[in-house]
Amino acid sequence: TLVPPSALGRGLDATVAAELDQHSLDAAIEGLKKIPEVLECHAPAGSTDLLVRVAARDPDDLYRVAEEI
């Protein structure tokens, strides 16, 4: 069963674009797994390396999570 982020007190659902060295992709994904706010991670074609879907409490919390990513 999927739990909506709002049920956890995290009403802000956002996507963060991340740039990284392609040789570090596996390590980056392992690191993202340790961030509880990360819901999904996608590797799109094009200039963006990763799109990371996160759940945050508010804009300040989103900024904190984006910095951690």
Residue, then its C-alpha position, 0 to 999 in steps of 0.5 A: t500500500l502506498v502512503p501519500p506524503s501528506a499522511l506523513g506531514r509532508g504536504l510538499d511534493a517536488t522534483v529536484a534535478a541533480e547533476l553528477d559525474q556519470h561514473s558516480l551514478d551507482a554511489a549517488i543512487e545508494g546515497l539517495k536511498k539513505i535520504p528518507e524524503v526521497l520517494e523516486c529517482h529517474a535518469p532521463a535522457g538529455s542534459t539532466d542527470l537525475l530527477v529526484r522526487v521528494a516529499a517535504r514539509d514546506p519550502d524551507d524543508l525542501y531547500r534542506v532536502a535539495e541541499e542534502i541531495 
